[in-house]
Amino acid sequence: MSEQLGGVNSGPGALFAIGGAEDKLKKRTVLQEFVEAAGGSKARIVVVPTASALGQDVVDVYHALFAALGAQSVVGVRPESREDADDPAFIAPVHDATGIFMTGGNQLKLAGVVTGTAFGRAVTAAHARGAAVGGTSAGASILAEHMIAFGRSGATPRQRMSQLSNGLGLVQGAIVDQHFAQRNRYGRLLSLVAQSPGLLGIGVDEDTAAVVRGTHLEVVGRGAVTIFDGSRITSNAHNASRSEPLLASGVVLHVLPATATFDLQARVLLSYGPQPPAEEIAGLEAAEADLRKLAKEIAAEGVSPKYYADRKKRAGRRTAKTARSSAAGESRPEATEPFTAGADLDSPDSQRRDTGTS
């Protein structure tokens, strides 16, 4: 199936496509996740405000936010032209970064300055070596192979509803749109999927991130990530007239809230719901390893674990007999035969634990 659909993949670093308007005042869940992915207290973050008209002000905002969330260092790098983007002075900070964050603003300007330049290649190389790369709003759109340069809002997909430009290609085989539900961008993303069915359409709500690691996407934040899979679409995009509504039949729709994980290669839901903490999983694995070790030690002594199970059953019968005797008023209950911890190995409860079911 993956060969038919083609690969949708990112490099080894975590990729954060944020739908814009991320919470900066209260929980700051999305930004906190980005800092952790960039190294937590050792994070060295480069903020790229090229798309923004606010200049140094937006750098100051994210500097304060990331520093408050525990990052080791935060610097702003603002190439304003393709000449700047080929200047080693602008590129040097990217080489040492563990996290690169591109702000919102004019996404066509961002693409015009960054893509196909030494700066863009440095960002791609940083992602390949493991740096977390994130972007909000315009900074999210440029992360994919193809980005929406501009387009109209609306729920109905129409011909010529939006225009594509080149992105950085950190996610191959996909288009990322942002402010998705809040600005009613269903139609424009679906129109692009109808025109290019091999591309996966990914729409990210505000204060929400589609976090991509390898071929897996996880949703973080307050909203949802909407995915359009047009691999089996029937469409009239090839002959529809200008601004005409498009036929889009057979599109598979996925709406993924926080904690959902999705396989971008197979294009299927992987899981939904809170996952056990890593330390809890490690504890369960350690307990299982201890049980296996104990079973091996018992076997090495030439004693079958079944022997201990039989002893436990006999002890259980004696306990039941004692209870009946006590109820009948007998003053001397029969002593039960002691048994070791190994007796639990073949009990139904322990078998359920060994198989990892909950």
C-alpha positions in Angstrom: 0.0 0.0 0.0 2.8 2.4 0.8 4.4 1.9 -2.6 1.1 2.9 -4.2 0.6 6.0 -2.1 4.1 7.2 -2.1 6.2 8.3 0.8 5.2 11.0 3.2 8.2 11.4 5.5 10.3 13.9 7.5 13.9 13.6 8.6 15.1 12.5 12.1 14.4 15.8 13.8 10.9 16.6 15.2 8.9 18.8 12.9 6.3 21.2 14.4 3.7 22.5 12.0 1.7 25.0 14.2 -1.6 26.4 13.0 -1.0 29.9 14.3 -2.2 31.8 17.3 -0.5 29.4 19.7 -1.1 30.1 23.4 1.6 32.4 24.7 0.1 33.4 28.1 -1.3 30.3 29.9 -0.4 26.7 29.4 1.7 27.3 26.3 1.4 23.6 25.6 2.6 23.7 22.0 5.6 25.9 22.6 6.6 23.8 25.6 6.5 20.7 23.5 8.8 22.4 20.9 11.3 23.5 23.6 11.4 19.9 24.9 11.9 18.5 21.4 14.8 21.0 20.9 16.6 19.8 24.0 14.8 21.3 27.0 17.3 23.1 29.3 20.0 22.5 26.6 17.9 23.9 23.7 19.6 26.4 21.5 16.8 28.0 19.5 17.1 30.2 16.4 14.0 32.3 15.7 13.5 33.2 12.0 11.0 36.2 11.7 11.5 36.8 8.0 7.7 36.4 7.2 6.7 38.9 9.9 6.3 42.7 9.5 7.1 43.2 13.2 10.8 42.7 12.9 12.7 42.6 16.2 9.6 42.9 18.2 8.5 39.3 17.3 12.0 38.1 18.1 11.8 39.7 21.5 8.4 38.0 22.2 9.7 34.5 21.3 13.0 35.1 23.1 11.1 35.8 26.3 8.7 32.8 25.8 11.4 30.2 25.0 13.6 31.5 27.8 10.8 31.2 30.3 10.1 27.7 29.1 13.7 26.7 29.9 15.7 27.0 26.7 19.4 27.6 27.1 19.7 30.3 24.4 17.5 32.1 21.9 18.8 34.2 19.0 17.0 35.9 16.1 18.1 35.5 12.5 16.3 37.6 10.0 17.3 37.3 6.3 15.4 39.9 4.3 16.6 39.0 0.9 18.0 36.1 -1.1 21.4 37.8 -0.8 21.1 37.7 3.0 20.0 34.1 2.9 23.3 33.2 1.1 25.4 35.2 3.6 27.5 33.0 6.0 26.8 35.4 8.8 23.1 34.6 8.7 23.7 30.9 8.3 26.2 30.3 11.1 23.7 30.3 14.0 21.7 27.6 12.3 24.7 25.2 12.3 24.7 25.2 16.1 20.9 25.2 16.7 19.0 22.4 18.3 15.7 24.1 17.4 14.7 26.4 14.5 11.4 28.3 14.7 9.9 30.3 11.9 7.3 32.9 12.7 4.0 33.8 11.0 3.4 36.5 8.5 3.7 36.7 4.7 4.4 33.1 3.6 5.1 34.1 0.0 7.8 36.4 1.2 9.2 33.7 3.4 9.3 31.2 0.5 10.9 33.8 -1.8 13.7 34.5 0.6 14.5 31.1 2.1 13.8 28.3 -0.5 16.7 27.4 -2.8 19.2 29.4 -0.7 22.1 28.4 1.5 20.0 29.4 4.5 17.2 27.0 3.4 19.7 24.2 2.9 21.1 24.9 6.3 17.7 24.5 7.9 17.1 21.2 6.0 20.6 20.0 7.1 19.8 20.9 10.7 16.6 18.9 10.6 18.4 15.9 9.1 21.0 15.9 11.9 18.2 15.9 14.5 17.3 19.6 15.2 13.6 20.3 15.9 12.2 22.6 13.2 9.0 24.4 13.8 6.9 27.1 12.2 3.7 28.8 13.1 1.1 30.1 10.5 3.3 31.0 7.4 6.2 29.2 9.1 4.1 26.0 9.2 3.2 26.1 5.5 6.8 26.3 4.3 7.8 23.1 6.1 6.2 20.9 3.5 7.3 20.1 0.0 4.6 22.3 -1.6 3.1 25.3 0.2 0.0 27.4 -0.3 1.2 30.8 -1.4 -2.2 32.4 -1.2 -5.9 31.5 -1.7 -9.5 32.2 -0.9 -11.5 30.9 2.1 -14.7 28.8 1.8 -16.0 25.3 2.5 -16.6 24.4 -1.2 -13.5 23.4 -3.3 -13.3 25.4 -6.5 -11.1 25.6 -9.5 -8.2 28.0 -9.1 -9.0 28.6 -5.5 -5.4 28.8 -4.4 -1.8 29.0 -5.6 1.1 26.7 -4.8 4.7 27.6 -4.3 7.8 25.6 -3.3 8.4 24.8 0.4 11.4 23.5 2.2 10.5 19.9 1.6 10.9 18.8 5.2 7.7 16.7 4.7 7.6 15.1 1.3 4.3 14.3 -0.4 2.1 16.7 1.6 0.6 20.2 1.7 0.2 22.0 5.1 -2.5 24.7 5.7 -3.0 26.7 8.9 -5.6 28.7 10.8 -7.6 25.8 9.2 -11.0 25.8 11.0 -10.9 29.4 12.2 -10.5 30.8 8.7 -12.6 28.2 6.9 -9.9 26.8 4.7 -11.4 23.4 3.9 -12.3 24.3 0.3 -8.8 25.5 -0.7 -7.0 22.5 0.7 -9.5 20.1 -0.7 -9.2 21.7 -4.1 -5.5 21.2 -4.1 -5.9 17.5 -3.2 -8.4 17.2 -6.0 -5.9 18.6 -8.4 -2.9 16.6 -7.0 -4.3 13.4 -5.5 -0.9 12.1 -4.6 -0.4 14.8 -2.1 -1.8 14.5 1.5 -3.7 17.6 2.6 -2.9 18.5 6.2 -4.9 21.4 7.8 -3.9 22.5 11.3 -6.1 24.5 13.6 -4.9 27.5 15.7 -3.1 26.7 19.0 -2.5 23.2 17.6 0.6 21.4 16.2 1.0 18.5 13.8 4.2 17.0 15.2 5.9 14.8 12.7 8.6 12.3 13.6 9.6 10.1 10.7 6.3 8.8 9.2 4.2 9.4 12.3 2.2 12.5 13.0 1.0 13.4 16.5 -1.5 16.1 17.4 -0.7 18.5 20.3 -2.8 21.5 21.4 -6.4 22.6 21.8 -7.7 22.1 18.3 -7.5 19.4 15.6 -5.6 18.4 12.6 -7.7 17.6 9.5 -6.3 15.3 6.9 -7.6 14.8 3.3 -6.4 11.6 1.6 -7.3 11.8 -2.1 -5.5 8.6 -3.2 -8.8 7.1 -4.4 -10.5 10.4 -5.4 -12.8 10.9 -8.4 -12.5 14.5 -9.5 -13.3 16.8 -12.5 -10.3 19.1 -11.7 -8.8 18.4 -15.1 -11.6 20.0 -17.0 -13.5 22.2 -14.6 -14.0 25.8 -15.6 -12.6 28.9 -13.8 -14.0 29.2 -10.2 -16.4 26.2 -10.8 -17.1 23.9 -7.8 -15.0 20.8 -8.0 -16.2 17.2 -7.9 -14.3 15.5 -5.0 -15.7 12.0 -4.4 -14.0 9.2 -2.5 -11.8 11.5 -0.4 -10.9 9.9 3.0 -11.3 12.4 5.8 -9.5 12.2 9.2 -10.2 14.7 11.9 -7.6 14.2 14.7 -7.8 15.9 18.1 -5.0 16.1 20.6 -3.1 12.8 21.5 -4.1 11.2 18.2 -1.3 9.7 16.2 -1.4 9.0 12.4 0.8 7.0 10.1 1.6 9.3 7.1 2.9 6.4 5.1 0.0 3.9 5.4 -2.5 6.8 5.9 -4.2 5.3 8.9 -5.0 6.2 12.5 -2.5 4.6 14.9 -3.9 5.5 18.3 -6.0 8.0 20.2 -6.0 8.8 23.9 -3.5 9.5 26.6 -0.5 7.2 26.5 1.1 5.8 29.6 4.1 7.9 30.8 7.5 6.7 29.7 8.6 5.9 33.2 5.5 3.7 33.8 6.1 1.7 30.6 9.8 1.3 31.7 8.6 0.0 35.1 6.3 -2.6 33.5 9.0 -3.8 31.2 11.4 -4.1 34.1 8.9 -6.1 36.1 8.3 -8.4 33.1 12.0 -8.9 32.8 12.3 -9.8 36.5 9.5 -12.4 36.1 11.3 -14.0 33.2 14.6 -14.1 35.1 12.8 -15.8 38.0 11.3 -18.4 35.7 14.7 -19.1 34.3 16.2 -19.5 37.8 13.5 -21.9 38.7 14.0 -23.9 35.6 17.8 -24.0 36.2 17.1 -25.7 39.6 15.3 -28.5 37.9 11.9 -27.6 39.4 8.9 -27.1 37.1 6.9 -23.9 37.7 3.9 -26.1 37.5 5.0 -27.6 40.8 4.6 -24.2 42.5 1.2 -23.7 40.9 0.0 -27.1 42.2 1.2 -26.1 45.7 -0.7 -22.9 45.5 -3.9 -24.7 44.5 -3.5 -27.1 47.4 -2.9 -24.2 49.8 -6.0 -22.6 48.4 -8.1 -25.7 49.1 -6.8 -25.8 52.7 -7.6 -22.1 53.2 -11.1 -22.7 52.0 -11.4 -25.7 54.4 -10.1 -23.6 57.2 -12.7 -20.9 56.5 -15.5 -23.5 56.5 -14.2 -25.0 59.8 -14.1 -21.5 61.4 -17.7 -20.9 60.3 -18.7 -24.2 61.9 -17.1 -23.1 65.2 -14.0 -25.3 65.2 -11.3 -23.7 67.3 -8.2 -25.1 65.6 -7.9 -24.2 61.9 -5.7 -26.4 59.8 -2.3 -24.7 58.9 -1.8 -23.9 55.3 1.4 -24.9 53.4 3.6 -21.9 52.7 4.6 -21.3 49.1 7.1 -19.0 47.4 6.7 -16.1 45.1 7.3 -18.4 42.2 3.9 -19.9 42.7 2.4 -16.8 41.0 4.1 -17.6 37.7 1.3 -19.8 36.2 -1.7 -18.1 37.8 -4.3 -16.6 35.5 -3.5 -13.1 36.8 0.2 -13.3 36.2 -0.4 -14.7 32.7 -2.5 -11.6 31.9 0.4 -9.4 33.1 3.0 -11.2 31.1 1.0 -10.7 27.9 1.0 -6.9 28.6 -2.8 -6.6 28.5 -4.5 -4.1 30.9 
